[in-house]
């Protein structure tokens, strides 16, 4: 156990406000319903979570202002500021991306904007992060003092390395370990790409999303361990942060099971190292 526990990656959505077009097919059917902070609260309370980071789900401009307002009002739900930070979305390709970020910071809850994310995993161009217009947008994110969350597939990791090299003043946060092929048991070429990314000091990784990259019905902690060990060795605990990926994780495990598995995967660390993974890294990187 750590004195303070932060969940650095979760989502919420309301299908009556906006469809989540990515939730399709039989496999995702269990999460094709509304998930709110009120639904999350019993899980975080039972786990002893002190604060969370709410992360974007769709590339829709209106979602980020809604999330900022939700974060600002999270004390009404939790009896305390549950959502300490928001990783939102803005169109990085627009010439005035910097102005758009400044406007977000002035909105209700705008001080809780800690990062920006785009669904790069859905971009057909594996070099999307290196496009001139995206490079300009990434520079604007760095100038705003925000982090940039990377949600990518393994074949897109080389572009992540180049982007991080080009923007040394911007912290890149790799979500879900870059989605390694855990279900297949393969480590390469993912592991090599992870080590290349971790060599850059402005990169951080989230210990999140493992159970859904494994077989959701048969996953085991032992099966996850080679992937967790790879990022622990590459990034070190001071550049690794825990995230539940709730409610997506519920396709394979409960909130408590995800947390327990993360604790088991880090059982070889010292107390101070575990404190970094479960609170310190997120606090520092996101300025919580």
Secondary structure, DSSP 8 states (H G I E B T S, - for coil): --SS-EEEEE--B-TTT---TT--STTTGGG-S-B-HHHHHHHHHHHT--EEEEE--SS-HHHHHHHHHHHHTHHHHHSS--EEEEEE---TTSTTHHHHHHHHHTSTTGGGEEEEEE-GGG-S-TTGGGSHHHHHHHHHHHHTT-EEEE---GGGHHHHHHHHHH-TTS-EEEGGGG---GGGT--TTHHHHHHHHHTSTTEEEEE--HHHHS-TTT--HHHHHHHHHHHHHHH-GGGEEE---BTGGGGT--HHHHHHHHHHHTTTS-HHHHHIIIIIHHHHHHT-
